[in-house]
Amino acid sequence: MAVCLRALQSCRKEDKLSGVKKLKPAIALLLSLLTIGLGQLYNGQVRKAFVLYFGAVSAVILGFVVLASTFAGLAFTLGLVVGLVLIAATDAVLTATRLKQTTLKDYHRWYIYLAIALLAAFLVAPSLESLVLRIGPFRVYRITTSSMLPTLRQGDRVMVDSRGFRAALPKRRDISVVPLPNDRSTLFIKRVIGLPGDTIEIRNKVLFVNGQEQEEDYVEHTDPQILPAGAKQTRDNFPPLVVPPNQLFVLGDNRDATYDSRFFGTVPVEDLKGKPLYIYWSSDRTRIGRKLK
C-alpha cells in the first residue's frame, strides 16, 4: 500500500498543472486489489465503481444467508467474490490502458483512496458481518477443546444452522450446539445421546440406551483405565437415568476427556442453539468440507 500511495502522490503533483489525470494501469490494479471498485474510481468511472462494490456485497449476503447450508454453496460464494475482484481488477487495468487519461476530479487524491480502503476494511466489513449474522440462519463456530475428537479437532471451524432443531427434536447421535448449564454465555458442541424418556446407562465405558448396547464408531477412548463406579465417579460407569421430559442427554465423542451430561446433567431442548453442518476450515486440508454426522 505504501508504494501505491507514494506513486499516487507523485502523479497528483503532475496532474494539478494540467487538469488532466494520467492513468497508470499498475496503480489501477493495486487499488482494485485493495478494495473492489477502487480501480474504477481511479479511472473516473464512479458509477461502475459503485456497481462492482455493491455487487460484491450482495454476493456475500446472498451466499451467507442462502447458500451456506452446504460447503459447495459456501465455496461458490467465495469463488464468486474472488471472481468479481479479478473482473474488477482486469477491467480497471484495461480501461486505464485504453483511456490513458481522465479529467482530474476532487476525489483523485491519495488520502481519499486510503480513506475508502480503511472504511471498507474497518467499518463496512464488520457491519456487513453483523448484518449477515442478524438476517441469516448460519453461524460460524471455532472448536477450542478436544472434547469431540476424533469428529472435531481443536482449531476446526464449523458452519452451524441455527434453525437446525426448531421444527423437531434432534435424533439420537445428532451433533448440536448447547450452552454450558452453569455458564450460559459459553457454547459447546456435543452429541445428543438420549431423548426424553430414554434410559441411559454406561457400564465400563460401554453405552446402553434403553437396555441396548450401542455401537459408536465415532467415539474415542484415550485412557485404557476403567474407573470404578462411585458416588462422584460417573465417567466410565454411569447408573441408569431416565431422561426427563423436554430434556436431552449429551456426550462428547472424546469420551474419556469431555465435560458432558454425566457430570452436569441433562440439557433443556429449548437450549439447543443449532446444528453443525460441516467443517469449513481446518489445519488438516483433507477435513475441509467434511459433513458432520
Phi, psi and omega per residue, in radians:
M1 nan -0.651 -3.115
A2 -1.075 -0.728 3.127
V3 -1.088 -0.756 -3.130
C4 -1.085 -0.751 -3.108
L5 -1.174 -0.696 3.106
R6 -1.095 -0.708 3.122
A7 -1.138 -0.682 3.136
L8 -1.142 -0.721 3.124
Q9 -1.090 -0.714 3.136
S10 -1.126 -0.763 -3.133
C11 -1.151 -0.628 -3.096
R12 -1.053 -0.698 -3.140
K13 -1.085 -0.706 3.134
E14 -1.228 -0.676 -3.071
D15 -1.172 -0.593 -3.106
K16 -1.012 -0.599 -3.077
L17 -1.250 -0.552 -3.041
S18 -1.835 -0.323 -3.074
G19 1.321 0.076 3.119
V20 -2.120 2.370 -3.134
K21 -1.690 2.153 3.063
K22 -1.429 2.245 -3.071
L23 -1.628 2.342 3.093
K24 -2.053 2.056 -3.099
P25 -0.943 -0.633 -3.115
A26 -1.114 -0.690 3.129
I27 -1.222 -0.687 3.093
A28 -1.038 -0.688 3.126
L29 -1.161 -0.844 -3.117
L30 -1.051 -0.740 3.135
L31 -1.152 -0.663 3.122
S32 -1.116 -0.617 3.136
L33 -1.330 -0.432 3.069
L34 -1.222 -0.864 -3.139
T35 -2.633 2.248 -3.123
I36 -1.028 2.284 -3.133
G37 1.682 -0.286 -3.090
L38 -1.211 -0.551 3.079
G39 -1.143 -0.648 3.098
Q40 -1.181 -0.667 3.090
L41 -1.087 -0.734 3.096
Y42 -1.023 -0.652 -3.126
N43 -1.393 -0.044 -3.138
G44 1.556 0.180 -3.118
Q45 -1.763 1.336 -3.040
V46 -1.106 -0.804 -3.092
R47 -1.098 -0.763 3.135
K48 -1.120 -0.628 3.117
A49 -1.058 -0.800 3.135
F50 -1.147 -0.722 -3.136
V51 -1.064 -0.786 -3.132
L52 -1.173 -0.748 -3.101
Y53 -1.141 -0.860 -3.110
F54 -1.285 -0.372 2.994
G55 -1.151 -0.731 3.108
A56 -1.160 -0.724 3.103
V57 -1.073 -0.756 3.128
S58 -1.106 -0.653 3.117
A59 -1.123 -0.709 3.113
V60 -1.114 -0.798 -3.137
I61 -1.091 -0.828 3.128
L62 -1.006 -0.803 -3.073
G63 -1.125 -0.836 -3.047
F64 -1.449 -0.207 3.082
V65 -1.704 -0.560 -3.029
V66 -2.003 -0.783 -2.922
L67 -1.643 -0.224 -3.002
A68 -1.304 0.101 3.114
S69 -1.191 -0.330 3.079
T70 -2.241 2.712 3.108
F71 -1.138 -0.594 3.105
A72 -1.081 -0.705 3.109
G73 -1.141 -0.717 3.097
L74 -1.124 -0.764 3.132
A75 -1.100 -0.687 3.101
F76 -1.075 -0.750 3.135
T77 -1.064 -0.851 3.139
L78 -1.103 -0.689 3.105
G79 -1.122 -0.664 3.122
L80 -1.124 -0.752 3.129
V81 -1.126 -0.799 3.106
V82 -1.064 -0.711 3.114
G83 -1.074 -0.723 3.104
L84 -1.120 -0.682 3.102
V85 -1.086 -0.790 3.140
L86 -1.139 -0.699 3.109
I87 -1.110 -0.770 3.141
A88 -1.113 -0.736 -3.133
A89 -1.146 -0.761 3.132
T90 -1.107 -0.774 3.131
D91 -1.080 -0.728 -3.122
A92 -1.105 -0.745 -3.135
V93 -1.154 -0.811 -3.113
L94 -1.137 -0.681 -3.141
T95 -1.171 -0.768 3.113
A96 -1.086 -0.652 3.116
T97 -1.163 -0.715 -3.086
R98 -1.301 -0.804 -3.069
L99 -1.337 -0.625 -3.133
K100 1.195 -0.551 3.117
Q101 -2.751 2.825 3.092
T102 -2.575 2.845 3.137
T103 -1.160 2.316 -3.110
L104 -1.192 2.207 3.125
K105 -1.972 2.891 -3.126
D106 -1.078 -0.518 -3.104
Y107 -1.433 -0.071 3.104
H108 -1.373 1.140 3.103
R109 -2.326 2.499 -3.067
W110 -1.060 -0.625 -3.092
Y111 -1.295 -0.396 3.043
I112 -1.194 -0.791 3.108
Y113 -1.073 -0.737 3.141
L114 -1.092 -0.762 -3.126
A115 -1.093 -0.719 3.133
I116 -1.135 -0.755 3.138
A117 -1.104 -0.751 3.128
L118 -1.188 -0.655 3.118
L119 -1.082 -0.779 -3.140
A120 -1.142 -0.644 -3.063
A121 -1.368 -0.692 -2.973
F122 -1.918 -0.164 3.119
L123 -2.112 -0.950 -3.085
V124 -1.180 -0.779 -3.088
A125 -1.066 -0.872 3.096
P126 -1.107 -0.646 3.119
S127 -1.150 -0.671 3.105
L128 -1.135 -0.733 3.104
E129 -1.069 -0.764 3.129
S130 -1.097 -0.710 3.128
L131 -1.111 -0.798 -3.134
V132 -1.060 -0.724 -3.132
L133 -1.203 -0.503 -3.132
R134 -1.358 -0.735 -3.026
I135 -1.670 -0.287 -3.096
G136 -1.779 2.787 -3.117
P137 -1.518 -0.165 -2.987
F138 -1.704 2.470 3.123
R139 -2.252 2.705 3.071
V140 -1.904 2.550 -3.045
Y141 -2.451 2.293 3.121
R142 -1.803 2.265 -3.131
I143 -1.375 2.130 -3.056
T144 -1.950 -0.084 3.139
T145 -2.290 3.041 3.120
S146 -1.768 0.296 -3.016
S147 -1.205 -0.283 -3.131
M148 -1.959 0.317 3.033
L149 -1.090 2.548 -0.005
P150 -1.542 -0.010 -3.089
T151 -1.093 -0.796 -3.136
L152 -2.263 2.406 -3.136
R153 -1.910 2.748 3.044
Q154 -1.019 2.317 -3.125
G155 1.677 -0.327 3.060
D156 -1.061 2.545 3.040
R157 -2.083 2.271 -3.056
V158 -2.118 2.647 3.045
M159 -1.652 2.291 -3.071
V160 -2.085 2.340 3.056
D161 -1.666 1.942 -3.083
S162 -1.199 -0.238 3.134
R163 -1.595 0.017 -2.931
G164 -0.877 -0.656 -3.056
F165 -2.168 0.431 -3.134
R166 -1.324 -0.642 -3.043
A167 -1.477 -0.457 -3.063
A168 -2.724 2.835 3.072
L169 -1.099 2.637 3.026
P170 -1.178 2.836 3.044
K171 -1.623 2.792 3.048
R172 -1.023 2.413 3.134
R173 1.431 -0.035 3.036
D174 -1.140 2.471 3.053
I175 -1.565 2.407 -3.070
S176 -2.472 2.816 3.039
V177 -1.819 2.172 -3.128
V178 -2.379 2.689 3.087
P179 -1.414 2.636 3.050
L180 -1.176 2.197 -3.051
P181 -0.954 -0.673 -3.105
N182 -1.638 0.087 3.067
D183 -2.727 1.470 -2.977
R184 -1.194 -0.192 3.080
S185 -1.369 -0.242 -3.134
T186 -1.730 2.112 3.118
L187 -1.765 2.550 3.068
F188 -2.506 2.874 -3.117
I189 -1.901 2.236 3.097
K190 -2.417 2.968 3.113
R191 -1.816 2.302 3.101
V192 -1.281 2.110 -3.121
I193 -1.895 -0.701 -3.101
G194 -2.132 2.316 3.078
L195 -1.706 2.922 3.127
P196 -0.923 2.246 3.139
G197 1.641 -0.257 3.115
D198 -1.246 2.586 3.011
T199 -1.794 2.104 -3.087
I200 -1.880 2.349 3.094
E201 -2.605 2.528 3.054
I202 -2.199 2.202 3.120
R203 -2.140 2.001 3.120
N204 0.862 0.871 3.096
K205 1.366 -0.098 -3.110
V206 -1.664 2.247 -3.107
L207 -1.528 2.371 3.042
F208 -2.167 2.303 3.063
V209 -2.106 2.085 -3.086
N210 0.949 0.678 3.086
G211 1.439 -0.071 -3.102
Q212 -1.779 2.222 3.085
E213 -1.130 2.366 -3.083
Q214 -1.773 2.350 3.011
E215 -1.592 2.016 -3.061
E216 -2.107 1.535 -3.110
D217 -1.283 -0.176 -3.140
Y218 -1.591 -0.091 -3.059
V219 -1.528 2.518 3.055
E220 -2.139 2.298 3.032
H221 -1.965 2.080 -3.085
T222 -1.776 -0.187 -3.135
D223 -2.069 1.946 -3.119
P224 -1.191 -0.326 -3.132
Q225 -1.230 2.387 3.064
I226 -1.811 2.015 -3.128
L227 -1.371 2.318 -3.116
P228 -1.196 2.754 3.106
A229 -1.144 2.524 3.129
G230 -2.863 2.946 -3.079
A231 -1.025 -0.596 -3.107
K232 -2.015 0.126 -3.085
Q233 -2.039 1.836 -3.067
T234 -2.156 0.186 -3.070
R235 -1.154 -0.928 -3.021
D236 -1.788 -0.309 3.101
N237 -2.368 1.873 -3.083
F238 -2.013 2.129 -3.093
P239 -1.148 2.713 -3.127
P240 -0.930 2.314 3.130
L241 -2.366 2.240 3.037
V242 -1.550 2.110 -3.116
V243 -1.165 2.168 -3.101
P244 -1.160 2.863 3.075
P245 -0.999 2.489 3.095
N246 1.042 0.458 3.100
Q247 -2.216 2.803 3.121
L248 -2.311 2.584 3.055
F249 -1.853 2.106 -3.046
V250 -2.099 2.542 3.112
L251 -2.347 2.702 2.997
G252 -1.544 2.688 -3.140
D253 -1.281 -0.515 3.076
N254 -1.451 1.307 -2.841
R255 -1.035 -0.444 -3.122
D256 -1.599 -0.100 -3.074
A257 -2.518 1.032 -3.139
T258 -2.600 2.587 3.121
Y259 -1.782 1.992 -3.017
D260 -2.584 -2.778 -3.012
S261 -1.128 -0.273 3.051
R262 -1.145 -0.403 -3.040
F263 -1.979 -0.663 -3.092
F264 -1.909 0.000 3.083
G265 1.604 -3.019 -3.092
T266 -1.328 2.882 -3.080
V267 -2.066 2.321 3.096
P268 -1.068 2.443 -3.138
V269 -0.993 -0.689 -3.076
E270 -1.205 -0.177 3.128
D271 -1.426 -0.183 -3.130
L272 -1.087 2.233 -3.077
K273 -1.738 -0.202 3.131
G274 2.768 2.997 -3.129
K275 -1.984 2.019 3.066
P276 -1.095 2.354 -3.049
L277 -1.782 -0.855 -3.071
Y278 -2.821 2.846 3.061
I279 -1.515 2.062 -3.130
Y280 -1.721 -0.219 3.051
W281 -2.691 2.472 3.111
S282 -2.761 2.654 3.072
S283 -1.151 -0.430 3.035
D284 -1.629 1.801 -3.026
R285 -1.043 -0.418 -3.139
T286 -1.227 -0.270 -3.120
R287 -1.581 -0.248 -3.108
I288 -1.132 2.245 -3.123
G289 1.582 -0.041 -3.102
R290 -1.202 2.231 3.107
K291 -1.310 2.404 -3.100
L292 -1.605 2.279 -3.134
K293 -2.725 nan nan
